[in-house]
Amino acid sequence: MIIETKVEGANVIATVSGDIDGKTAPQVQSELLAALQAGNRLLVDMNGVSYLSSAGLRMLLLLYRQVASKKGKVVLVSVSEEIRDTMSMTGFINFFTLAETREAGLAALA
């Protein structure tokens, strides 16, 4: 699991690579929540994420709730078709803005 975060103004940009499952979701959650101390708009680039378990879905929902409580926004970028289908079937997709590219994601945060 590789998580890289950077802050650009009020935007927290996170790049996540690896599977997000029961073992790694707490690490992702911890690092992203720590990064959110710097802003209330979160872009998560998921290009390197090939698997998202139910624990990963719960973690994303928790992040959404944290950001929404600060009147912020979460944008997910480069979500694989498989993960997108899972999010759609579970209704989780309705909480997030999805973008194909990082540039489109940043535009959606503005």
PDB file as gemmi writes it, atoms N, CA and C in Angstrom:
CRYST1    1.000    1.000    1.000  90.00  90.00  90.00 P 1                      
ATOM      1  N   MET A   1       0.848  -1.175   0.000  1.00  0.00           N  
ATOM      2  CA  MET A   1       0.000   0.000   0.000  1.00  0.00           C  
ATOM      3  C   MET A   1       0.890   1.232   0.000  1.00  0.00           C  
ATOM      4  N   ILE A   2       0.654   2.100  -0.967  1.00  0.00           N  
ATOM      5  CA  ILE A   2       1.383   3.356  -1.059  1.00  0.00           C  
ATOM      6  C   ILE A   2       0.362   4.493  -1.051  1.00  0.00           C  
ATOM      7  N   ILE A   3       0.570   5.450  -0.147  1.00  0.00           N  
ATOM      8  CA  ILE A   3      -0.310   6.603  -0.033  1.00  0.00           C  
ATOM      9  C   ILE A   3       0.561   7.852  -0.057  1.00  0.00           C  
ATOM     10  N   GLU A   4       0.319   8.702  -1.022  1.00  0.00           N  
ATOM     11  CA  GLU A   4       1.040   9.973  -1.100  1.00  0.00           C  
ATOM     12  C   GLU A   4       0.022  11.090  -1.014  1.00  0.00           C  
ATOM     13  N   THR A   5       0.281  12.065  -0.143  1.00  0.00           N  
ATOM     14  CA  THR A   5      -0.633  13.194  -0.018  1.00  0.00           C  
ATOM     15  C   THR A   5       0.133  14.492  -0.169  1.00  0.00           C  
ATOM     16  N   LYS A   6      -0.560  15.472  -0.720  1.00  0.00           N  
ATOM     17  CA  LYS A   6      -0.009  16.821  -0.772  1.00  0.00           C  
ATOM     18  C   LYS A   6      -1.168  17.793  -0.664  1.00  0.00           C  
ATOM     19  N   VAL A   7      -0.852  18.999  -0.222  1.00  0.00           N  
ATOM     20  CA  VAL A   7      -1.861  20.024  -0.032  1.00  0.00           C  
ATOM     21  C   VAL A   7      -1.599  21.149  -1.021  1.00  0.00           C  
ATOM     22  N   GLU A   8      -2.649  21.528  -1.726  1.00  0.00           N  
ATOM     23  CA  GLU A   8      -2.595  22.659  -2.652  1.00  0.00           C  
ATOM     24  C   GLU A   8      -3.761  23.574  -2.302  1.00  0.00           C  
ATOM     25  N   GLY A   9      -3.486  24.608  -1.537  1.00  0.00           N  
ATOM     26  CA  GLY A   9      -4.546  25.494  -1.063  1.00  0.00           C  
ATOM     27  C   GLY A   9      -5.450  24.747  -0.109  1.00  0.00           C  
ATOM     28  N   ALA A  10      -6.755  24.759  -0.394  1.00  0.00           N  
ATOM     29  CA  ALA A  10      -7.713  24.020   0.440  1.00  0.00           C  
ATOM     30  C   ALA A  10      -7.904  22.593  -0.052  1.00  0.00           C  
ATOM     31  N   ASN A  11      -7.175  22.211  -1.113  1.00  0.00           N  
ATOM     32  CA  ASN A  11      -7.296  20.870  -1.686  1.00  0.00           C  
ATOM     33  C   ASN A  11      -6.262  19.931  -1.093  1.00  0.00           C  
ATOM     34  N   VAL A  12      -6.722  18.781  -0.642  1.00  0.00           N  
ATOM     35  CA  VAL A  12      -5.836  17.694  -0.247  1.00  0.00           C  
ATOM     36  C   VAL A  12      -5.879  16.694  -1.387  1.00  0.00           C  
ATOM     37  N   ILE A  13      -4.714  16.415  -1.968  1.00  0.00           N  
ATOM     38  CA  ILE A  13      -4.635  15.495  -3.098  1.00  0.00           C  
ATOM     39  C   ILE A  13      -3.918  14.244  -2.631  1.00  0.00           C  
ATOM     40  N   ALA A  14      -4.614  13.121  -2.736  1.00  0.00           N  
ATOM     41  CA  ALA A  14      -4.052  11.848  -2.289  1.00  0.00           C  
ATOM     42  C   ALA A  14      -3.979  10.891  -3.476  1.00  0.00           C  
ATOM     43  N   THR A  15      -2.843  10.221  -3.597  1.00  0.00           N  
ATOM     44  CA  THR A  15      -2.676   9.173  -4.589  1.00  0.00           C  
ATOM     45  C   THR A  15      -2.528   7.868  -3.828  1.00  0.00           C  
ATOM     46  N   VAL A  16      -3.406   6.929  -4.104  1.00  0.00           N  
ATOM     47  CA  VAL A  16      -3.418   5.657  -3.392  1.00  0.00           C  
ATOM     48  C   VAL A  16      -3.142   4.541  -4.394  1.00  0.00           C  
ATOM     49  N   SER A  17      -2.222   3.652  -4.038  1.00  0.00           N  
ATOM     50  CA  SER A  17      -1.897   2.500  -4.880  1.00  0.00           C  
ATOM     51  C   SER A  17      -1.901   1.241  -4.032  1.00  0.00           C  
ATOM     52  N   GLY A  18      -2.481   0.188  -4.567  1.00  0.00           N  
ATOM     53  CA  GLY A  18      -2.568  -1.088  -3.858  1.00  0.00           C  
ATOM     54  C   GLY A  18      -4.017  -1.431  -3.562  1.00  0.00           C  
ATOM     55  N   ASP A  19      -4.219  -2.593  -2.991  1.00  0.00           N  
ATOM     56  CA  ASP A  19      -5.566  -3.023  -2.622  1.00  0.00           C  
ATOM     57  C   ASP A  19      -5.993  -2.332  -1.337  1.00  0.00           C  
ATOM     58  N   ILE A  20      -7.255  -1.920  -1.283  1.00  0.00           N  
ATOM     59  CA  ILE A  20      -7.812  -1.358  -0.052  1.00  0.00           C  
ATOM     60  C   ILE A  20      -8.760  -2.408   0.507  1.00  0.00           C  
ATOM     61  N   ASP A  21      -8.314  -3.049   1.574  1.00  0.00           N  
ATOM     62  CA  ASP A  21      -9.086  -4.132   2.183  1.00  0.00           C  
ATOM     63  C   ASP A  21      -9.079  -3.957   3.703  1.00  0.00           C  
ATOM     64  N   GLY A  22      -9.488  -4.990   4.413  1.00  0.00           N  
ATOM     65  CA  GLY A  22      -9.562  -4.923   5.868  1.00  0.00           C  
ATOM     66  C   GLY A  22      -8.239  -4.612   6.537  1.00  0.00           C  
ATOM     67  N   LYS A  23      -7.138  -5.020   5.935  1.00  0.00           N  
ATOM     68  CA  LYS A  23      -5.819  -4.760   6.508  1.00  0.00           C  
ATOM     69  C   LYS A  23      -5.329  -3.344   6.214  1.00  0.00           C  
ATOM     70  N   THR A  24      -5.587  -2.854   5.018  1.00  0.00           N  
ATOM     71  CA  THR A  24      -5.009  -1.570   4.599  1.00  0.00           C  
ATOM     72  C   THR A  24      -5.950  -0.379   4.784  1.00  0.00           C  
ATOM     73  N   ALA A  25      -7.256  -0.611   4.855  1.00  0.00           N  
ATOM     74  CA  ALA A  25      -8.208   0.499   4.987  1.00  0.00           C  
ATOM     75  C   ALA A  25      -7.921   1.381   6.206  1.00  0.00           C  
ATOM     76  N   PRO A  26      -7.591   0.807   7.383  1.00  0.00           N  
ATOM     77  CA  PRO A  26      -7.287   1.680   8.524  1.00  0.00           C  
ATOM     78  C   PRO A  26      -6.087   2.601   8.279  1.00  0.00           C  
ATOM     79  N   GLN A  27      -5.077   2.103   7.581  1.00  0.00           N  
ATOM     80  CA  GLN A  27      -3.909   2.924   7.263  1.00  0.00           C  
ATOM     81  C   GLN A  27      -4.294   4.064   6.323  1.00  0.00           C  
ATOM     82  N   VAL A  28      -5.064   3.758   5.287  1.00  0.00           N  
ATOM     83  CA  VAL A  28      -5.497   4.778   4.334  1.00  0.00           C  
ATOM     84  C   VAL A  28      -6.332   5.824   5.067  1.00  0.00           C  
ATOM     85  N   GLN A  29      -7.267   5.358   5.878  1.00  0.00           N  
ATOM     86  CA  GLN A  29      -8.134   6.257   6.634  1.00  0.00           C  
ATOM     87  C   GLN A  29      -7.316   7.174   7.533  1.00  0.00           C  
ATOM     88  N   SER A  30      -6.400   6.607   8.271  1.00  0.00           N  
ATOM     89  CA  SER A  30      -5.580   7.390   9.195  1.00  0.00           C  
ATOM     90  C   SER A  30      -4.777   8.464   8.465  1.00  0.00           C  
ATOM     91  N   GLU A  31      -4.131   8.087   7.376  1.00  0.00           N  
ATOM     92  CA  GLU A  31      -3.294   9.043   6.647  1.00  0.00           C  
ATOM     93  C   GLU A  31      -4.123  10.131   5.977  1.00  0.00           C  
ATOM     94  N   LEU A  32      -5.274   9.765   5.429  1.00  0.00           N  
ATOM     95  CA  LEU A  32      -6.098  10.770   4.760  1.00  0.00           C  
ATOM     96  C   LEU A  32      -6.773  11.693   5.763  1.00  0.00           C  
ATOM     97  N   LEU A  33      -7.214  11.167   6.888  1.00  0.00           N  
ATOM     98  CA  LEU A  33      -7.795  12.040   7.914  1.00  0.00           C  
ATOM     99  C   LEU A  33      -6.758  13.015   8.451  1.00  0.00           C  
ATOM    100  N   ALA A  34      -5.530  12.554   8.629  1.00  0.00           N  
ATOM    101  CA  ALA A  34      -4.457  13.455   9.079  1.00  0.00           C  
ATOM    102  C   ALA A  34      -4.213  14.553   8.051  1.00  0.00           C  
ATOM    103  N   ALA A  35      -4.211  14.187   6.777  1.00  0.00           N  
ATOM    104  CA  ALA A  35      -3.995  15.175   5.715  1.00  0.00           C  
ATOM    105  C   ALA A  35      -5.146  16.174   5.643  1.00  0.00           C  
ATOM    106  N   LEU A  36      -6.352  15.747   5.999  1.00  0.00           N  
ATOM    107  CA  LEU A  36      -7.516  16.629   5.919  1.00  0.00           C  
ATOM    108  C   LEU A  36      -7.503  17.732   6.966  1.00  0.00           C  
ATOM    109  N   GLN A  37      -6.555  17.715   7.878  1.00  0.00           N  
ATOM    110  CA  GLN A  37      -6.431  18.819   8.822  1.00  0.00           C  
ATOM    111  C   GLN A  37      -6.072  20.102   8.074  1.00  0.00           C  
ATOM    112  N   ALA A  38      -5.517  19.957   6.866  1.00  0.00           N  
ATOM    113  CA  ALA A  38      -5.044  21.107   6.091  1.00  0.00           C  
ATOM    114  C   ALA A  38      -6.089  21.661   5.126  1.00  0.00           C  
ATOM    115  N   GLY A  39      -7.200  20.986   4.941  1.00  0.00           N  
ATOM    116  CA  GLY A  39      -8.192  21.467   3.982  1.00  0.00           C  
ATOM    117  C   GLY A  39      -9.480  20.684   4.080  1.00  0.00           C  
ATOM    118  N   ASN A  40     -10.481  21.121   3.312  1.00  0.00           N  
ATOM    119  CA  ASN A  40     -11.772  20.441   3.370  1.00  0.00           C  
ATOM    120  C   ASN A  40     -12.229  19.923   2.008  1.00  0.00           C  
ATOM    121  N   ARG A  41     -11.309  19.921   1.055  1.00  0.00           N  
ATOM    122  CA  ARG A  41     -11.629  19.352  -0.253  1.00  0.00           C  
ATOM    123  C   ARG A  41     -10.607  18.269  -0.540  1.00  0.00           C  
ATOM    124  N   LEU A  42     -11.120  17.065  -0.816  1.00  0.00           N  
ATOM    125  CA  LEU A  42     -10.265  15.893  -0.968  1.00  0.00           C  
ATOM    126  C   LEU A  42     -10.408  15.294  -2.361  1.00  0.00           C  
ATOM    127  N   LEU A  43      -9.272  15.135  -3.033  1.00  0.00           N  
ATOM    128  CA  LEU A  43      -9.208  14.425  -4.302  1.00  0.00           C  
ATOM    129  C   LEU A  43      -8.413  13.148  -4.047  1.00  0.00           C  
ATOM    130  N   VAL A  44      -9.020  12.006  -4.343  1.00  0.00           N  
ATOM    131  CA  VAL A  44      -8.341  10.727  -4.170  1.00  0.00           C  
ATOM    132  C   VAL A  44      -8.137  10.109  -5.548  1.00  0.00           C  
ATOM    133  N   ASP A  45      -6.881  10.030  -5.962  1.00  0.00           N  
ATOM    134  CA  ASP A  45      -6.532   9.407  -7.240  1.00  0.00           C  
ATOM    135  C   ASP A  45      -6.401   7.913  -6.994  1.00  0.00           C  
ATOM    136  N   MET A  46      -7.325   7.140  -7.552  1.00  0.00           N  
ATOM    137  CA  MET A  46      -7.392   5.698  -7.313  1.00  0.00           C  
ATOM    138  C   MET A  46      -6.912   4.900  -8.514  1.00  0.00           C  
ATOM    139  N   ASN A  47      -6.118   5.511  -9.375  1.00  0.00           N  
ATOM    140  CA  ASN A  47      -5.626   4.831 -10.561  1.00  0.00           C  
ATOM    141  C   ASN A  47      -4.885   3.538 -10.212  1.00  0.00           C  
ATOM    142  N   GLY A  48      -4.176   3.528  -9.093  1.00  0.00           N  
ATOM    143  CA  GLY A  48      -3.401   2.353  -8.695  1.00  0.00           C  
ATOM    144  C   GLY A  48      -4.146   1.383  -7.803  1.00  0.00           C  
ATOM    145  N   VAL A  49      -5.435   1.594  -7.585  1.00  0.00           N  
ATOM    146  CA  VAL A  49      -6.226   0.709  -6.724  1.00  0.00           C  
ATOM    147  C   VAL A  49      -6.965  -0.291  -7.603  1.00  0.00           C  
ATOM    148  N   SER A  50      -6.630  -1.569  -7.422  1.00  0.00           N  
ATOM    149  CA  SER A  50      -7.274  -2.598  -8.239  1.00  0.00           C  
ATOM    150  C   SER A  50      -8.378  -3.339  -7.490  1.00  0.00           C  
ATOM    151  N   TYR A  51      -8.414  -3.200  -6.152  1.00  0.00           N  
ATOM    152  CA  TYR A  51      -9.411  -3.916  -5.355  1.00  0.00           C  
ATOM    153  C   TYR A  51      -9.843  -3.041  -4.195  1.00  0.00           C  
ATOM    154  N   LEU A  52     -11.150  -2.990  -3.957  1.00  0.00           N  
ATOM    155  CA  LEU A  52     -11.728  -2.234  -2.855  1.00  0.00           C  
ATOM    156  C   LEU A  52     -12.741  -3.125  -2.153  1.00  0.00           C  
ATOM    157  N   SER A  53     -12.429  -3.516  -0.918  1.00  0.00           N  
ATOM    158  CA  SER A  53     -13.329  -4.397  -0.166  1.00  0.00           C  
ATOM    159  C   SER A  53     -14.418  -3.574   0.520  1.00  0.00           C  
ATOM    160  N   SER A  54     -15.289  -4.259   1.245  1.00  0.00           N  
ATOM    161  CA  SER A  54     -16.329  -3.559   2.000  1.00  0.00           C  
ATOM    162  C   SER A  54     -15.701  -2.651   3.058  1.00  0.00           C  
ATOM    163  N   ALA A  55     -14.567  -3.049   3.609  1.00  0.00           N  
ATOM    164  CA  ALA A  55     -13.864  -2.186   4.569  1.00  0.00           C  
ATOM    165  C   ALA A  55     -13.391  -0.906   3.877  1.00  0.00           C  
ATOM    166  N   GLY A  56     -12.966  -1.032   2.633  1.00  0.00           N  
ATOM    167  CA  GLY A  56     -12.566   0.138   1.855  1.00  0.00           C  
ATOM    168  C   GLY A  56     -13.741   1.054   1.568  1.00  0.00           C  
ATOM    169  N   LEU A  57     -14.892   0.469   1.264  1.00  0.00           N  
ATOM    170  CA  LEU A  57     -16.100   1.268   1.037  1.00  0.00           C  
ATOM    171  C   LEU A  57     -16.484   2.029   2.299  1.00  0.00           C  
ATOM    172  N   ARG A  58     -16.429   1.352   3.452  1.00  0.00           N  
ATOM    173  CA  ARG A  58     -16.748   2.015   4.720  1.00  0.00           C  
ATOM    174  C   ARG A  58     -15.781   3.156   4.997  1.00  0.00           C  
ATOM    175  N   MET A  59     -14.497   2.933   4.704  1.00  0.00           N  
ATOM    176  CA  MET A  59     -13.485   3.962   4.911  1.00  0.00           C  
ATOM    177  C   MET A  59     -13.786   5.177   4.038  1.00  0.00           C  
ATOM    178  N   LEU A  60     -14.150   4.966   2.770  1.00  0.00           N  
ATOM    179  CA  LEU A  60     -14.485   6.079   1.889  1.00  0.00           C  
ATOM    180  C   LEU A  60     -15.703   6.841   2.409  1.00  0.00           C  
ATOM    181  N   LEU A  61     -16.694   6.108   2.911  1.00  0.00           N  
ATOM    182  CA  LEU A  61     -17.885   6.760   3.449  1.00  0.00           C  
ATOM    183  C   LEU A  61     -17.529   7.599   4.676  1.00  0.00           C  
ATOM    184  N   LEU A  62     -16.662   7.092   5.531  1.00  0.00           N  
ATOM    185  CA  LEU A  62     -16.223   7.851   6.700  1.00  0.00           C  
ATOM    186  C   LEU A  62     -15.508   9.133   6.273  1.00  0.00           C  
ATOM    187  N   LEU A  63     -14.642   9.023   5.278  1.00  0.00           N  
ATOM    188  CA  LEU A  63     -13.952  10.214   4.772  1.00  0.00           C  
ATOM    189  C   LEU A  63     -14.968  11.218   4.224  1.00  0.00           C  
ATOM    190  N   TYR A  64     -15.935  10.713   3.474  1.00  0.00           N  
ATOM    191  CA  TYR A  64     -16.975  11.593   2.939  1.00  0.00           C  
ATOM    192  C   TYR A  64     -17.686  12.333   4.067  1.00  0.00           C  
ATOM    193  N   ARG A  65     -18.056  11.615   5.103  1.00  0.00           N  
ATOM    194  CA  ARG A  65     -18.777  12.245   6.222  1.00  0.00           C  
ATOM    195  C   ARG A  65     -17.923  13.293   6.925  1.00  0.00           C  
ATOM    196  N   GLN A  66     -16.637  13.000   7.104  1.00  0.00           N  
ATOM    197  CA  GLN A  66     -15.731  13.968   7.721  1.00  0.00           C  
ATOM    198  C   GLN A  66     -15.637  15.237   6.884  1.00  0.00           C  
ATOM    199  N   VAL A  67     -15.465  15.071   5.596  1.00  0.00           N  
ATOM    200  CA  VAL A  67     -15.325  16.223   4.698  1.00  0.00           C  
ATOM    201  C   VAL A  67     -16.649  16.981   4.609  1.00  0.00           C  
ATOM    202  N   ALA A  68     -17.757  16.270   4.492  1.00  0.00           N  
ATOM    203  CA  ALA A  68     -19.067  16.918   4.396  1.00  0.00           C  
ATOM    204  C   ALA A  68     -19.378  17.712   5.658  1.00  0.00           C  
ATOM    205  N   SER A  69     -18.928  17.237   6.811  1.00  0.00           N  
ATOM    206  CA  SER A  69     -19.180  17.964   8.061  1.00  0.00           C  
ATOM    207  C   SER A  69     -18.442  19.301   8.091  1.00  0.00           C  
ATOM    208  N   LYS A  70     -17.402  19.427   7.261  1.00  0.00           N  
ATOM    209  CA  LYS A  70     -16.651  20.688   7.138  1.00  0.00           C  
ATOM    210  C   LYS A  70     -17.110  21.482   5.918  1.00  0.00           C  
ATOM    211  N   LYS A  71     -18.259  21.077   5.349  1.00  0.00           N  
ATOM    212  CA  LYS A  71     -18.799  21.699   4.135  1.00  0.00           C  
ATOM    213  C   LYS A  71     -17.830  21.583   2.958  1.00  0.00           C  
ATOM    214  N   GLY A  72     -17.139  20.451   2.878  1.00  0.00           N  
ATOM    215  CA  GLY A  72     -16.176  20.208   1.818  1.00  0.00           C  
ATOM    216  C   GLY A  72     -16.713  19.263   0.765  1.00  0.00           C  
ATOM    217  N   LYS A  73     -15.801  18.723  -0.022  1.00  0.00           N  
ATOM    218  CA  LYS A  73     -16.190  17.865  -1.135  1.00  0.00           C  
ATOM    219  C   LYS A  73     -15.129  16.794  -1.342  1.00  0.00           C  
ATOM    220  N   VAL A  74     -15.562  15.604  -1.778  1.00  0.00           N  
ATOM    221  CA  VAL A  74     -14.657  14.504  -2.096  1.00  0.00           C  
ATOM    222  C   VAL A  74     -14.836  14.149  -3.566  1.00  0.00           C  
ATOM    223  N   VAL A  75     -13.728  14.080  -4.283  1.00  0.00           N  
ATOM    224  CA  VAL A  75     -13.742  13.660  -5.682  1.00  0.00           C  
ATOM    225  C   VAL A  75     -12.819  12.450  -5.818  1.00  0.00           C  
ATOM    226  N   LEU A  76     -13.326  11.400  -6.427  1.00  0.00           N  
ATOM    227  CA  LEU A  76     -12.528  10.208  -6.699  1.00  0.00           C  
ATOM    228  C   LEU A  76     -12.138  10.216  -8.168  1.00  0.00           C  
ATOM    229  N   VAL A  77     -10.862   9.994  -8.438  1.00  0.00           N  
ATOM    230  CA  VAL A  77     -10.330  10.064  -9.793  1.00  0.00           C  
ATOM    231  C   VAL A  77      -9.833   8.693 -10.233  1.00  0.00           C  
ATOM    232  N   SER A  78     -10.043   8.373 -11.493  1.00  0.00           N  
ATOM    233  CA  SER A  78      -9.534   7.144 -12.115  1.00  0.00           C  
ATOM    234  C   SER A  78      -9.983   5.886 -11.387  1.00  0.00           C  
ATOM    235  N   VAL A  79     -11.265   5.819 -11.069  1.00  0.00           N  
ATOM    236  CA  VAL A  79     -11.827   4.637 -10.408  1.00  0.00           C  
ATOM    237  C   VAL A  79     -12.036   3.566 -11.471  1.00  0.00           C  
ATOM    238  N   SER A  80     -11.517   2.361 -11.206  1.00  0.00           N  
ATOM    239  CA  SER A  80     -11.659   1.275 -12.179  1.00  0.00           C  
ATOM    240  C   SER A  80     -13.129   0.923 -12.378  1.00  0.00           C  
ATOM    241  N   GLU A  81     -13.428   0.341 -13.519  1.00  0.00           N  
ATOM    242  CA  GLU A  81     -14.799  -0.033 -13.839  1.00  0.00           C  
ATOM    243  C   GLU A  81     -15.360  -1.023 -12.811  1.00  0.00           C  
ATOM    244  N   GLU A  82     -14.535  -1.958 -12.368  1.00  0.00           N  
ATOM    245  CA  GLU A  82     -14.976  -2.949 -11.377  1.00  0.00           C  
ATOM    246  C   GLU A  82     -15.365  -2.276 -10.060  1.00  0.00           C  
ATOM    247  N   ILE A  83     -14.524  -1.367  -9.585  1.00  0.00           N  
ATOM    248  CA  ILE A  83     -14.816  -0.662  -8.330  1.00  0.00           C  
ATOM    249  C   ILE A  83     -16.024   0.251  -8.523  1.00  0.00           C  
ATOM    250  N   ARG A  84     -16.113   0.900  -9.657  1.00  0.00           N  
ATOM    251  CA  ARG A  84     -17.256   1.767  -9.957  1.00  0.00           C  
ATOM    252  C   ARG A  84     -18.557   0.958  -9.927  1.00  0.00           C  
ATOM    253  N   ASP A  85     -18.534  -0.249 -10.513  1.00  0.00           N  
ATOM    254  CA  ASP A  85     -19.720  -1.112 -10.501  1.00  0.00           C  
ATOM    255  C   ASP A  85     -20.117  -1.488  -9.080  1.00  0.00           C  
ATOM    256  N   THR A  86     -19.128  -1.842  -8.255  1.00  0.00           N  
ATOM    257  CA  THR A  86     -19.406  -2.193  -6.855  1.00  0.00           C  
ATOM    258  C   THR A  86     -20.008  -1.005  -6.111  1.00  0.00           C  
ATOM    259  N   MET A  87     -19.422   0.175  -6.315  1.00  0.00           N  
ATOM    260  CA  MET A  87     -19.941   1.373  -5.657  1.00  0.00           C  
ATOM    261  C   MET A  87     -21.353   1.690  -6.130  1.00  0.00           C  
ATOM    262  N   SER A  88     -21.622   1.444  -7.387  1.00  0.00           N  
ATOM    263  CA  SER A  88     -22.944   1.704  -7.939  1.00  0.00           C  
ATOM    264  C   SER A  88     -23.980   0.744  -7.346  1.00  0.00           C  
ATOM    265  N   MET A  89     -23.631  -0.533  -7.276  1.00  0.00           N  
ATOM    266  CA  MET A  89     -24.561  -1.542  -6.747  1.00  0.00           C  
ATOM    267  C   MET A  89     -24.882  -1.308  -5.275  1.00  0.00           C  
ATOM    268  N   THR A  90     -23.921  -0.784  -4.526  1.00  0.00           N  
ATOM    269  CA  THR A  90     -24.123  -0.571  -3.096  1.00  0.00           C  
ATOM    270  C   THR A  90     -24.687   0.810  -2.779  1.00  0.00           C  
ATOM    271  N   GLY A  91     -24.775   1.671  -3.775  1.00  0.00           N  
ATOM    272  CA  GLY A  91     -25.288   3.017  -3.549  1.00  0.00           C  
ATOM    273  C   GLY A  91     -24.238   4.013  -3.076  1.00  0.00           C  
ATOM    274  N   PHE A  92     -23.018   3.549  -2.862  1.00  0.00           N  
ATOM    275  CA  PHE A  92     -21.957   4.426  -2.388  1.00  0.00           C  
ATOM    276  C   PHE A  92     -21.577   5.479  -3.426  1.00  0.00           C  
ATOM    277  N   ILE A  93     -21.799   5.175  -4.675  1.00  0.00           N  
ATOM    278  CA  ILE A  93     -21.392   6.085  -5.747  1.00  0.00           C  
ATOM    279  C   ILE A  93     -22.118   7.426  -5.649  1.00  0.00           C  
ATOM    280  N   ASN A  94     -23.294   7.428  -5.032  1.00  0.00           N  
ATOM    281  CA  ASN A  94     -24.094   8.645  -4.918  1.00  0.00           C  
ATOM    282  C   ASN A  94     -23.467   9.692  -3.996  1.00  0.00           C  
ATOM    283  N   PHE A  95     -22.536   9.290  -3.152  1.00  0.00           N  
ATOM    284  CA  PHE A  95     -21.913  10.216  -2.216  1.00  0.00           C  
ATOM    285  C   PHE A  95     -20.739  10.972  -2.828  1.00  0.00           C  
ATOM    286  N   PHE A  96     -20.213  10.488  -3.935  1.00  0.00           N  
ATOM    287  CA  PHE A  96     -18.959  11.011  -4.464  1.00  0.00           C  
ATOM    288  C   PHE A  96     -19.126  11.581  -5.861  1.00  0.00           C  
ATOM    289  N   THR A  97     -18.251  12.518  -6.170  1.00  0.00           N  
ATOM    290  CA  THR A  97     -18.087  12.981  -7.538  1.00  0.00           C  
ATOM    291  C   THR A  97     -16.954  12.151  -8.125  1.00  0.00           C  
ATOM    292  N   LEU A  98     -17.165  11.590  -9.304  1.00  0.00           N  
ATOM    293  CA  LEU A  98     -16.125  10.811  -9.961  1.00  0.00           C  
ATOM    294  C   LEU A  98     -15.613  11.567 -11.175  1.00  0.00           C  
ATOM    295  N   ALA A  99     -14.312  11.483 -11.394  1.00  0.00           N  
ATOM    296  CA  ALA A  99     -13.689  12.141 -12.537  1.00  0.00           C  
ATOM    297  C   ALA A  99     -12.722  11.168 -13.188  1.00  0.00           C  
ATOM    298  N   GLU A 100     -12.550  11.313 -14.488  1.00  0.00           N  
ATOM    299  CA  GLU A 100     -11.659  10.421 -15.226  1.00  0.00           C  
ATOM    300  C   GLU A 100     -10.195  10.811 -15.065  1.00  0.00           C  
ATOM    301  N   THR A 101      -9.921  12.116 -14.969  1.00  0.00           N  
ATOM    302  CA  THR A 101      -8.544  12.593 -14.878  1.00  0.00           C  
ATOM    303  C   THR A 101      -8.366  13.472 -13.648  1.00  0.00           C  
ATOM    304  N   ARG A 102      -7.121  13.633 -13.238  1.00  0.00           N  
ATOM    305  CA  ARG A 102      -6.813  14.489 -12.102  1.00  0.00           C  
ATOM    306  C   ARG A 102      -7.232  15.939 -12.393  1.00  0.00           C  
ATOM    307  N   GLU A 103      -7.008  16.396 -13.619  1.00  0.00           N  
ATOM    308  CA  GLU A 103      -7.378  17.762 -13.980  1.00  0.00           C  
ATOM    309  C   GLU A 103      -8.894  17.955 -13.855  1.00  0.00           C  
ATOM    310  N   ALA A 104      -9.664  16.992 -14.335  1.00  0.00           N  
ATOM    311  CA  ALA A 104     -11.122  17.068 -14.225  1.00  0.00           C  
ATOM    312  C   ALA A 104     -11.551  17.012 -12.757  1.00  0.00           C  
ATOM    313  N   GLY A 105     -10.839  16.227 -11.962  1.00  0.00           N  
ATOM    314  CA  GLY A 105     -11.127  16.146 -10.539  1.00  0.00           C  
ATOM    315  C   GLY A 105     -10.874  17.458  -9.830  1.00  0.00           C  
ATOM    316  N   LEU A 106      -9.768  18.105 -10.150  1.00  0.00           N  
ATOM    317  CA  LEU A 106      -9.467  19.414  -9.552  1.00  0.00           C  
ATOM    318  C   LEU A 106     -10.489  20.457  -9.964  1.00  0.00           C  
ATOM    319  N   ALA A 107     -10.931  20.383 -11.219  1.00  0.00           N  
ATOM    320  CA  ALA A 107     -11.972  21.312 -11.685  1.00  0.00           C  
ATOM    321  C   ALA A 107     -13.273  21.075 -10.921  1.00  0.00           C  
ATOM    322  N   ALA A 108     -13.579  19.814 -10.624  1.00  0.00           N  
ATOM    323  CA  ALA A 108     -14.803  19.486  -9.879  1.00  0.00           C  
ATOM    324  C   ALA A 108     -14.724  19.968  -8.438  1.00  0.00           C  
ATOM    325  N   LEU A 109     -13.538  20.047  -7.876  1.00  0.00           N  
ATOM    326  CA  LEU A 109     -13.382  20.535  -6.511  1.00  0.00           C  
ATOM    327  C   LEU A 109     -13.563  22.041  -6.423  1.00  0.00           C  
ATOM    328  N   ALA A 110     -13.267  22.749  -7.514  1.00  0.00           N  
ATOM    329  CA  ALA A 110     -13.310  24.221  -7.496  1.00  0.00           C  
ATOM    330  C   ALA A 110     -14.713  24.757  -7.337  1.00  0.00           C  
TER     331      ALA A 110                                                      
END                                                                             
